[in-house]
Amino acid sequence: MEPSFGWWAKGSLKGTPVVVKMENPIWSMEELQAPSEDDFLAGNTPTGTSEKARGKNAKQLTWVLLLKAHRAAGCLTSIASTLIALGSAIRRRVASGRTDTDNGSAKENRTVKTRFYNCIKVFLWLSLLLLGFEIAAYFKGWHFGAPKLQLQYIFTAPFGVRDFFDSLYSRWVLIRVEYLAPPLQFLASFCIILFLIQSLDRLILCLGCFWIRFKKIKPIPKQVTVADLESGENGFFPMVLVQIPMCNEKEVYQQSIAAVCNLDWPKSKILIQVLDDSDDPTTRLLIKEEVHKWQQQGVHIVYRHRMIRDGYKAGNLKSAMSCSYVKDYEFVAIFDADFQPNPDFLKRTVPHFKDNEDLGLVQARWSFVNKDENLLTRLQNINLSFHFEVEQQVNGVFINFFGFNGTAGVWRIKALEDSGGWLERTTVEDMDIAVRAHLHGWKFVFLNDVECQCELPESYEAYRKQQHRWHSGPMQLFRLCLPDIIRAKISIWKKFNMIFLFFLLRKLILPFYSFTLFCIILPMTMFVPEAELPAWVVCYIPATMSFLNILPAPKSFPFIVPYLLFENTMSVTKFNAMISGLFQLGSAYEWVVTKKSGRSSEGDLVSLVEKQPKHQRGGSEPNLDELKTEIEQEQKARKKKHNRIYTKELALAFLLLIASARSLLSAQGIHFYFLLFQGISFLLVGLDLIGEQVL
């Protein structure tokens, strides 16, 4: 019977060559002979041959072990170098970064902001103290399973045989059981109920979206026979006013103006207003130059600049609607400075108003030119895809109401006037006008198949400020609109939907329980194990909800875990914003224009410089050259931008990491992994290591 020699015995050679290559350049390449049949047939070979074979095998084994050791050392070296690089990046952030307490963080109420941060620090220092106490107890023999604590030792062991630490720790356990665990468990149970209600709401929305897809429900305008586009005969081409509000939008103004000027609509039936609130003289000059260029090409476009810039965007729109010529127009389309509508945008939205006198708004969905730019934009794309395709589409189909997005929508001017026009009382003027229009009986239509391209914030600083405004404004509005909603002559169901679902559940309850449950209660239950959070609350339901959120953007499925962690990380910003808006604190009135990168416009801008100078005035060519130079300088300036260090996120990161270390003592597996990865997520965000990273 011939022995089996495995993979090295293939072929006719007695020994198959094995090439060993060392990764380190100081090592050389050697060709080794693998064992042959003679090496194994020791009984049939002379003694000398057997000794020689054993020596050869020993040499081969030595080389293999050296190879394994080298690879292990290389792996450890790479891990060490990665950690060193990360440490260097952190040191650079600390040395050159600016914290969110610097003056660049604008008009936020310092007293309130400090109180919120101090509360987090109290929890942090308390958790650090308790961790040391628990570790000492663990080594003293106080071993208890998760999450139940056996109290027999406390009640049975005589006090005389205990040392001071045992007596102190037993008293601490009794305080936990009697005084700390009950209120903490009550608060946890309350948040769990809110969590389940919000999860049920999200599940119902997803089922509604599935039903819309299954039944192929889609808003369809009445058939319109399109004849001559310019004359509008036999067609529906009403007078449309297009507004582009902007403020210091140097990076993106040209692409938005060009896109709107290329809308496919009779020139005699459209007027474009560029509503420039810029306080930078250079930016105003550039925008004026762009408007003049399109005027020379026959486009009906005007430039407006306010001398008194009150009310932010709402004041800008209100001022524009006060122009005498607005009475000649029936509809107004609004596009923010980074939005680029397709040429057929008006032809796909305006026809929905025909013979539908109750319709006040037609809203298109957003698509994003930079959704794959970095991890931050990918996570935003997941969130906003769910917002448009699920929340707004379902509410539009079944309720005829949703919050206006402030852009990429067409309003019936009569609906705006009937609802009181633009008001400057909140930082969410778009939601304000939508709520008032709904209370006056106007209906809304959401078009999921009509997209308007725009840009996502690529830096965490810009995204954080945007989210602060988006979550403080609704709470401001809720305080102002609640009496009007109660008095409105609408059905009880519509009042319930607006008060509970639209405002309380999705704008207040969601950030409240997300922050309280996962950032405060969960870490505290590690130090007060008598209060429990079940595994299904920590892991299974959040994972299921994240899976539902990611369905509208299936290509983002690999990012489901980062999405879950990042949404919890953003809860601190949303919670702070919600509190500011609800109690009318200083930061609730903060308006910061979201920074744009202009990625989709810079290439087109340079190409426009290099072609068609004939459309410009004789003296305008140097201005375009200056514009090109300014863009290059702007790019260089962005590379010198300092990233920020976010103190609240860092404090919560250490709180969660300390709690994860405590969970190891009671062997709570799922809780440990959740706290660990959530703490790392807070750490990355706190050091501004997510999103645009420019040194």
LOLOLUM-168842 format. One line per field, with one value per residue (C-alpha): residue number from 1; x, y, z. Coordinates in steps of 0.05 Angstrom, whole numbers, padded with zeros to 5 digits, always signed. Each point is the difference from the previous one (the first is absolute). Last residue first. Layout:
REM residues N
n	c(NUM_...)
xx	c(X_...)
yy	c(Y_...)
zz	c(Z_...)
This chain:
REM residues 695
n	c(695_694_693_692_691_690_689_688_687_686_685_684_683_682_681_680_679_678_677_676_675_674_673_672_671_670_669_668_667_666_665_664_663_662_661_660_659_658_657_656_655_654_653_652_651_650_649_648_647_646_645_644_643_642_641_640_639_638_637_636_635_634_633_632_631_630_629_628_627_626_625_624_623_622_621_620_619_618_617_616_615_614_613_612_611_610_609_608_607_606_605_604_603_602_601_600_599_598_597_596_595_594_593_592_591_590_589_588_587_586_585_584_583_582_581_580_579_578_577_576_575_574_573_572_571_570_569_568_567_566_565_564_563_562_561_560_559_558_557_556_555_554_553_552_551_550_549_548_547_546_545_544_543_542_541_540_539_538_537_536_535_534_533_532_531_530_529_528_527_526_525_524_523_522_521_520_519_518_517_516_515_514_513_512_511_510_509_508_507_506_505_504_503_502_501_500_499_498_497_496_495_494_493_492_491_490_489_488_487_486_485_484_483_482_481_480_479_478_477_476_475_474_473_472_471_470_469_468_467_466_465_464_463_462_461_460_459_458_457_456_455_454_453_452_451_450_449_448_447_446_445_444_443_442_441_440_439_438_437_436_435_434_433_432_431_430_429_428_427_426_425_424_423_422_421_420_419_418_417_416_415_414_413_412_411_410_409_408_407_406_405_404_403_402_401_400_399_398_397_396_395_394_393_392_391_390_389_388_387_386_385_384_383_382_381_380_379_378_377_376_375_374_373_372_371_370_369_368_367_366_365_364_363_362_361_360_359_358_357_356_355_354_353_352_351_350_349_348_347_346_345_344_343_342_341_340_339_338_337_336_335_334_333_332_331_330_329_328_327_326_325_324_323_322_321_320_319_318_317_316_315_314_313_312_311_310_309_308_307_306_305_304_303_302_301_300_299_298_297_296_295_294_293_292_291_290_289_288_287_286_285_284_283_282_281_280_279_278_277_276_275_274_273_272_271_270_269_268_267_266_265_264_263_262_261_260_259_258_257_256_255_254_253_252_251_250_249_248_247_246_245_244_243_242_241_240_239_238_237_236_235_234_233_232_231_230_229_228_227_226_225_224_223_222_221_220_219_218_217_216_215_214_213_212_211_210_209_208_207_206_205_204_203_202_201_200_199_198_197_196_195_194_193_192_191_190_189_188_187_186_185_184_183_182_181_180_179_178_177_176_175_174_173_172_171_170_169_168_167_166_165_164_163_162_161_160_159_158_157_156_155_154_153_152_151_150_149_148_147_146_145_144_143_142_141_140_139_138_137_136_135_134_133_132_131_130_129_128_127_126_125_124_123_122_121_120_119_118_117_116_115_114_113_112_111_110_109_108_107_106_105_104_103_102_101_100_99_98_97_96_95_94_93_92_91_90_89_88_87_86_85_84_83_82_81_80_79_78_77_76_75_74_73_72_71_70_69_68_67_66_65_64_63_62_61_60_59_58_57_56_55_54_53_52_51_50_49_48_47_46_45_44_43_42_41_40_39_38_37_36_35_34_33_32_31_30_29_28_27_26_25_24_23_22_21_20_19_18_17_16_15_14_13_12_11_10_9_8_7_6_5_4_3_2_1)
xx	c(-00108_-00065_-00042_-00071_-00045_+00019_+00063_-00027_+00031_-00069_-00027_+00053_-00008_-00076_+00006_+00051_-00048_-00056_+00046_+00017_-00069_-00032_+00053_-00006_-00076_-00002_+00048_-00020_+00056_-00012_+00072_+00002_-00058_+00044_+00048_-00058_-00023_+00069_-00004_-00069_+00021_+00064_-00039_-00052_+00055_+00028_-00068_-00012_+00069_-00001_+00069_-00001_+00038_+00043_-00005_+00066_-00023_-00062_+00044_+00034_-00068_-00021_+00064_-00015_-00070_+00027_+00046_-00059_-00041_+00057_+00003_-00075_+00006_+00055_-00049_-00055_+00025_-00028_-00065_-00010_-00035_+00059_+00045_-00030_+00051_+00058_-00036_-00059_+00047_+00026_-00071_-00020_+00057_-00016_-00075_-00010_+00051_-00028_+00023_-00060_-00004_-00069_-00022_-00001_-00064_-00001_-00068_-00006_+00071_-00025_-00052_-00073_-00017_-00022_+00051_+00060_-00023_-00009_+00069_+00034_-00037_+00018_+00074_+00003_-00040_+00052_+00040_-00062_-00009_+00075_-00004_-00059_+00030_+00068_-00036_-00041_+00058_+00006_-00074_+00013_-00017_-00070_-00017_-00076_+00010_+00051_-00050_-00033_+00067_+00014_-00067_+00017_+00069_-00031_-00052_+00052_+00057_-00010_-00075_+00001_+00057_-00044_+00019_+00002_+00001_+00031_+00065_+00012_+00070_-00014_-00071_+00032_+00031_-00068_-00038_+00045_+00020_-00047_-00064_+00006_+00029_-00046_-00059_+00002_+00022_-00060_-00051_+00006_-00001_-00028_-00047_-00019_-00004_-00026_-00028_-00031_-00021_-00008_-00028_-00047_-00025_-00011_-00038_-00043_-00021_+00016_-00031_+00063_-00006_+00047_+00048_+00002_+00014_+00057_+00031_+00049_+00025_+00005_+00038_+00055_+00004_+00003_+00057_+00046_+00005_+00016_+00043_+00043_+00002_+00030_+00051_+00022_+00004_+00045_+00047_-00002_+00028_-00027_-00068_-00044_-00009_-00059_-00033_-00075_-00039_-00070_-00019_-00019_-00050_-00032_-00068_-00027_-00071_-00024_-00053_+00020_+00033_+00041_+00024_+00020_+00040_+00035_+00017_+00034_+00036_+00033_+00015_+00041_+00043_-00061_-00040_+00019_-00066_-00011_-00071_-00063_-00030_-00046_+00060_+00041_-00059_-00015_+00073_-00010_+00066_+00051_+00054_+00074_+00014_-00024_-00013_-00075_-00023_-00051_-00074_-00047_-00016_+00005_+00042_+00041_+00011_+00025_+00045_+00027_+00018_+00022_+00034_+00020_+00021_+00027_+00045_+00019_+00027_+00037_+00030_+00024_+00038_+00033_+00017_+00035_+00038_+00031_-00015_-00052_-00061_+00035_-00050_-00060_-00072_-00057_-00074_-00050_-00056_-00065_-00035_-00068_-00049_-00072_-00013_+00017_-00022_+00073_+00046_+00033_+00022_+00052_+00044_+00024_+00003_+00032_+00057_+00012_+00067_+00026_+00004_+00069_-00001_+00060_-00028_-00068_-00056_-00071_-00055_-00056_-00068_-00055_+00041_-00025_-00007_+00075_+00011_-00009_+00057_-00022_+00016_+00074_+00000_-00035_+00050_+00059_-00034_-00012_+00072_+00030_-00052_+00034_+00050_-00013_+00032_-00030_+00030_-00042_+00025_-00048_-00008_-00042_+00051_+00018_+00073_+00022_-00042_+00038_+00067_-00030_-00021_+00071_+00032_-00049_+00019_+00074_-00009_-00042_+00053_+00054_-00041_-00009_-00065_-00038_-00076_-00009_-00070_+00010_-00071_-00017_-00060_-00040_-00059_+00032_+00059_-00045_+00025_+00056_+00044_+00070_+00002_-00013_+00060_+00046_-00020_+00011_+00068_+00025_-00019_+00036_+00067_-00013_-00064_+00007_-00076_-00048_-00075_-00013_-00072_-00039_-00066_-00046_-00055_-00043_+00019_-00054_-00006_-00046_+00036_+00061_+00028_+00072_-00008_-00044_-00045_-00002_-00066_-00010_-00024_-00018_+00058_+00018_+00019_+00027_-00026_+00035_-00044_+00061_+00043_-00051_-00014_+00074_+00003_-00059_+00033_+00063_-00041_-00034_+00068_+00025_-00061_+00010_+00073_-00022_-00050_+00051_+00053_-00051_-00016_+00074_+00011_-00053_+00030_+00069_-00027_-00035_+00062_+00042_-00052_-00001_+00075_+00027_-00036_-00009_+00043_+00055_+00002_+00005_+00057_+00037_-00010_+00031_+00058_+00015_-00003_+00044_+00049_+00005_+00015_-00053_+00003_-00039_-00056_-00023_-00014_-00073_-00032_+00056_+00022_-00071_-00005_+00011_+00003_-00038_+00024_+00045_+00033_+00033_+00071_+00015_+00065_+00045_+00027_-00070_-00011_+00063_-00023_-00069_+00030_+00046_-00059_-00043_+00050_+00004_-00076_-00008_+00051_-00037_-00070_+00022_+00034_-00066_-00036_+00056_-00009_-00074_+00013_+00055_-00047_-00054_+00046_+00034_-00064_+00021_+00015_+00059_+00041_+00059_+00009_+00031_-00039_-00005_+00074_+00052_+00051_+00074_+00029_-00058_-00012_+00075_+00004_-00059_+00033_+00065_-00038_-00033_+00068_+00028_-00059_+00009_+00075_-00014_-00050_+00050_+00056_-00044_-00015_+00073_+00020_-00051_+00025_+00072_-00017_-00036_+00059_+00050_-00042_+00000_+00075_+00012_-00045_+00038_+00066_-00027_-00025_+00068_+00034_-00049_+00010_+00076_-00007_-00045_+00049_+00057_-00040_-00017_-00071_-00058_-00022_+00001_-00052_-00024_+00060_+00006_-00069_+00023_-00001_-00002_+00065_+00013_+00015_+00024_-00018_+00037_-00020_+00021_-00059_-00052_-00055_+00037_-00012_+00004_-00001_-00017_+00027_-00035_+00045_+00004_-00024_-00053_-00058_-00041_+00031_-00004_-00076_-00007_+00049_-00046_+00037_+00003_-00030)
yy	c(+01390_-00015_-00059_+00004_-00050_-00038_+00010_+00062_-00020_-00003_-00038_-00054_-00005_-00003_-00059_-00033_+00006_-00030_-00057_-00015_+00012_-00046_-00053_+00001_+00001_-00060_-00040_+00018_-00037_+00034_+00026_+00013_+00048_+00047_+00007_+00016_+00053_+00032_+00000_+00031_+00057_+00011_+00009_+00043_+00049_+00000_+00015_+00057_+00029_+00002_+00012_+00042_-00006_+00059_+00023_+00006_-00044_+00043_+00060_-00036_-00014_+00072_+00024_-00043_+00028_+00071_-00011_-00024_+00061_+00047_-00030_+00010_+00072_+00011_-00022_+00048_+00064_-00014_-00027_-00074_-00046_+00002_-00031_-00067_-00048_-00003_+00031_-00046_-00059_+00026_+00005_-00068_-00032_+00040_-00015_-00071_+00005_+00065_-00014_+00030_+00026_-00001_+00072_+00010_+00023_+00002_+00017_-00064_+00012_+00053_-00042_-00003_-00057_-00050_+00025_-00006_-00067_-00027_+00026_-00034_-00065_+00004_+00013_-00057_-00045_+00006_-00057_-00045_+00013_-00014_-00068_-00024_+00027_-00031_-00067_+00006_+00024_-00064_+00009_+00067_-00028_-00014_+00074_-00001_-00063_+00033_+00025_-00068_-00032_+00054_-00014_-00074_+00013_+00048_-00054_-00055_+00033_+00042_-00007_-00074_-00010_+00022_+00064_-00016_+00040_-00044_+00007_+00071_+00013_-00032_+00029_+00069_-00012_-00020_+00057_+00057_-00008_-00054_+00016_+00075_+00017_-00042_+00011_+00075_+00004_-00043_+00029_+00072_+00005_-00066_-00017_+00069_+00041_-00041_-00059_+00031_+00070_-00005_-00070_+00013_+00064_-00035_-00057_+00050_+00031_+00071_+00066_+00026_+00019_-00055_+00010_+00076_-00009_-00049_+00043_+00044_-00053_-00051_+00050_+00009_-00075_-00008_+00052_-00035_-00064_+00025_+00056_-00047_-00049_+00053_+00020_-00072_-00012_+00061_-00021_-00073_+00018_-00022_+00035_-00031_+00032_+00006_-00033_+00005_-00064_-00012_-00073_+00008_+00056_+00025_+00034_+00048_+00021_+00068_+00002_+00062_-00043_-00033_+00069_+00019_-00064_+00007_+00073_-00017_-00061_+00044_+00057_-00047_+00051_+00028_+00066_+00030_-00014_-00014_+00009_+00001_-00066_+00031_+00036_-00064_-00039_+00054_-00004_-00074_-00029_-00040_-00040_-00015_+00041_+00014_-00074_+00010_-00043_-00052_-00001_-00034_-00053_-00067_+00015_+00059_-00031_-00065_+00038_+00046_-00052_-00058_+00025_+00068_-00013_-00069_+00028_+00056_-00047_-00047_+00059_+00031_-00064_+00001_+00074_-00013_-00060_+00039_+00026_-00052_+00045_+00057_+00017_-00011_-00012_+00039_-00015_+00045_+00038_+00025_+00050_+00033_-00049_+00016_+00031_-00064_+00014_+00007_+00002_-00067_+00030_+00044_-00059_-00039_+00058_+00043_-00049_-00015_+00036_-00039_+00039_+00016_+00017_+00030_+00071_-00021_-00008_+00027_-00004_+00052_-00007_+00046_+00060_+00070_+00019_-00009_+00063_+00046_-00029_-00022_-00073_+00016_+00032_-00061_-00047_+00038_+00007_-00075_-00014_+00041_+00044_+00066_+00020_+00074_+00022_-00059_-00023_-00018_-00023_-00011_-00056_-00004_-00037_+00033_-00019_+00068_-00011_-00065_+00037_+00055_-00051_-00029_+00069_+00017_-00065_+00016_+00071_-00024_-00051_+00053_+00047_-00053_+00012_-00048_+00002_-00013_-00015_-00020_+00007_-00038_+00018_-00049_+00002_+00043_-00047_-00061_-00056_-00051_+00021_+00020_+00064_-00041_-00045_+00058_+00038_-00061_-00017_+00072_+00009_-00062_+00019_+00073_-00012_+00062_+00000_-00029_+00000_-00026_+00017_-00022_+00035_-00039_+00027_-00057_-00049_-00052_-00018_+00008_+00066_+00014_+00049_-00017_-00074_-00011_-00059_-00041_-00036_-00005_-00063_+00010_-00009_-00069_-00010_-00071_-00063_-00061_-00047_-00038_+00062_+00040_-00060_-00007_+00074_-00009_-00060_+00041_+00056_-00051_-00026_+00070_+00014_-00066_+00018_+00067_-00034_-00052_+00053_+00041_-00063_-00014_+00071_-00009_-00067_+00031_+00058_-00049_-00044_+00060_+00022_-00071_-00015_+00060_-00001_-00069_-00046_+00050_+00023_-00074_-00011_+00061_-00026_-00066_+00037_+00039_-00061_-00040_+00058_+00008_-00073_-00051_-00053_+00042_+00016_-00073_-00028_-00016_+00064_+00024_-00069_-00018_+00061_-00035_+00052_-00012_+00033_-00034_-00046_+00021_-00004_+00039_-00036_+00057_+00003_+00018_+00050_+00037_+00000_+00026_+00059_+00018_-00002_+00040_+00058_+00000_-00003_+00059_+00039_-00012_+00011_+00067_+00017_-00011_+00047_+00051_-00001_+00015_+00055_+00031_+00003_+00032_+00054_+00011_+00012_-00014_+00060_-00025_-00063_+00037_+00031_-00064_-00050_-00049_-00013_+00025_-00045_+00012_-00036_-00046_-00019_-00009_-00044_-00042_-00008_-00021_-00051_-00027_-00006_-00035_-00047_-00016_-00009_-00049_-00039_-00002_-00023_-00054_-00026_+00003_-00036_-00054_-00006_-00004_-00053_-00041_+00005_-00016_-00061_-00022_+00010_-00040_-00056_-00003_-00005_-00055_-00037_+00003_-00025_-00057_-00018_-00001_-00045_-00046_-00001_-00017_-00055_-00033_+00004_-00049_+00010_+00076_-00001_+00071_+00038_-00047_+00022_+00072_+00057_+00070_+00027_+00072_+00057_+00062_+00073_+00053_+00038_+00073_+00023_-00023_-00039_-00066_-00046_-00075_-00040_-00073_-00048_-00068_-00058_-00069_+00027_-00040_+00046_+00008_-00020_+00070_-00001_-00060_-00057_-00060_-00065_-00057_-00065)
zz	c(+00130_-00035_+00023_-00028_+00036_+00062_+00042_+00034_+00067_+00033_-00060_+00005_+00076_-00004_-00049_+00046_+00058_-00042_-00019_+00073_+00028_-00051_+00009_+00076_+00001_-00047_+00044_+00072_+00037_+00067_+00005_-00075_+00006_+00041_-00058_-00046_+00050_-00003_-00076_+00002_+00047_-00039_-00065_+00035_+00021_-00070_-00031_+00049_-00014_-00075_-00028_-00064_-00065_-00021_-00072_-00038_-00057_-00007_-00015_-00057_-00032_+00010_-00032_-00061_-00003_+00006_-00059_-00043_+00021_-00016_-00069_-00005_+00022_-00051_-00054_+00021_-00033_-00068_+00026_+00002_-00048_-00048_+00054_-00020_+00030_+00050_+00059_-00010_+00005_+00066_+00027_-00026_+00038_+00063_-00002_+00023_+00055_+00026_+00070_+00035_+00071_+00031_+00014_+00075_+00034_+00076_+00029_+00041_+00025_+00048_+00037_-00019_+00048_-00054_-00051_+00046_+00027_-00070_-00021_+00059_-00015_-00074_+00015_+00052_-00046_-00055_+00032_+00001_-00074_-00010_+00034_-00041_-00065_+00014_+00009_-00064_-00043_-00041_-00020_-00034_-00069_+00026_+00008_+00012_+00043_+00047_+00050_+00006_+00016_+00051_+00032_+00004_+00030_+00051_+00018_+00008_+00037_+00062_+00007_-00017_+00049_+00058_+00039_+00074_+00064_+00054_-00039_+00027_-00026_-00068_+00002_+00000_-00069_-00029_+00033_-00025_-00073_-00026_+00037_+00011_-00068_-00042_+00047_-00008_-00073_-00022_+00050_-00024_-00076_-00024_+00057_+00025_-00064_-00059_+00037_+00062_-00019_-00075_-00004_+00059_-00031_-00067_+00035_+00038_-00066_-00019_+00021_+00036_+00074_+00026_-00058_+00011_+00075_-00016_-00055_+00040_+00048_-00056_-00044_+00050_+00008_-00076_-00003_+00051_-00040_-00071_+00027_+00041_-00058_-00045_+00052_+00008_-00075_-00010_+00057_-00022_-00068_-00067_+00003_-00054_-00069_-00045_-00059_-00010_-00010_-00027_+00011_+00073_-00016_+00065_-00005_+00052_+00018_+00025_+00055_+00039_+00054_-00055_-00024_+00071_+00009_-00068_+00013_+00066_-00028_-00053_+00049_+00043_+00037_+00034_+00006_-00067_-00035_-00074_-00023_+00043_-00021_-00053_-00031_-00006_-00026_-00052_-00023_-00018_+00023_-00040_+00036_-00007_+00063_+00071_+00015_+00011_+00057_-00019_-00015_-00050_+00053_-00035_-00062_+00027_+00068_-00032_-00049_+00053_+00051_-00045_-00064_+00026_+00072_-00015_-00054_+00048_+00053_-00047_-00039_+00064_+00017_-00069_+00008_+00066_-00026_-00057_-00070_-00019_+00009_-00037_-00055_+00045_-00018_+00030_-00006_-00035_+00036_-00031_+00046_+00006_-00031_+00016_-00069_-00037_-00072_-00021_+00061_-00016_-00067_+00038_+00022_-00060_-00050_+00054_+00011_-00074_-00004_+00061_+00065_+00029_+00073_+00037_+00006_+00026_-00050_+00006_-00052_+00002_-00032_-00026_-00023_-00019_+00074_+00008_-00043_+00060_+00041_+00070_-00015_-00003_+00069_+00030_-00032_+00030_+00067_+00002_-00020_+00057_+00035_-00008_-00054_-00007_-00067_-00036_-00066_-00060_-00069_-00057_-00052_-00063_-00043_-00067_-00004_+00025_+00062_+00011_+00003_+00043_+00052_+00002_+00008_+00056_+00035_-00005_+00026_+00059_+00018_-00002_+00044_+00055_+00038_-00044_+00003_-00074_-00025_-00072_-00028_-00064_-00041_-00042_-00048_-00056_-00003_-00011_+00045_-00004_+00058_-00025_+00041_+00063_-00013_-00017_+00063_+00043_-00031_+00007_+00073_+00026_+00030_+00013_+00039_+00045_+00012_-00049_-00017_-00071_-00019_-00062_-00017_-00045_-00046_-00023_-00056_-00006_-00074_-00060_-00015_+00044_-00051_+00015_+00009_-00061_+00015_+00064_+00009_+00075_+00034_+00073_+00046_+00028_+00073_+00005_+00032_-00030_+00042_+00026_+00003_+00038_+00045_+00016_+00018_+00046_+00032_+00011_+00032_+00045_+00022_+00015_+00043_+00036_+00013_+00029_+00046_+00020_+00017_+00039_+00041_+00009_+00023_+00055_+00020_+00006_+00042_+00046_+00005_+00019_+00051_+00031_-00005_+00038_+00068_+00029_-00043_-00013_+00072_+00022_-00048_+00027_+00071_-00020_-00033_+00064_+00044_-00047_-00004_+00076_+00012_+00011_+00054_+00051_-00048_+00001_-00070_-00012_-00027_-00045_-00021_-00022_-00045_-00067_-00054_-00064_-00065_-00014_+00049_+00064_+00026_+00063_+00014_+00022_-00070_-00025_+00055_-00019_-00073_+00022_+00039_-00057_-00048_+00049_+00000_-00076_-00006_+00047_-00039_-00065_+00028_+00029_-00067_-00037_+00048_-00009_-00076_+00007_+00050_-00044_-00060_+00042_+00026_-00067_-00039_-00072_-00043_-00041_+00006_-00028_+00069_+00026_+00042_-00058_+00008_-00049_-00030_-00005_+00061_+00017_-00072_-00012_+00062_-00025_-00069_+00034_+00042_-00062_-00034_+00061_+00001_-00074_+00011_+00057_-00042_-00058_+00047_+00030_-00069_-00021_+00064_-00014_-00072_+00024_+00051_-00052_-00047_+00055_+00018_-00073_-00005_+00064_-00025_-00065_+00037_+00045_-00060_-00033_+00063_+00006_-00073_+00009_+00062_-00040_-00059_+00047_+00033_-00066_-00027_+00000_+00072_-00007_-00055_+00016_-00025_-00058_-00024_-00005_+00050_-00030_-00028_+00017_-00047_+00036_-00009_+00040_+00063_+00010_-00043_+00052_-00035_+00001_-00058_+00008_-00065_+00008_-00051_-00003_+00022_-00030_-00066_-00037_+00018_+00063_+00067_+00031_+00000_+00045_+00008_+00000_+00016_-00049_+00022)
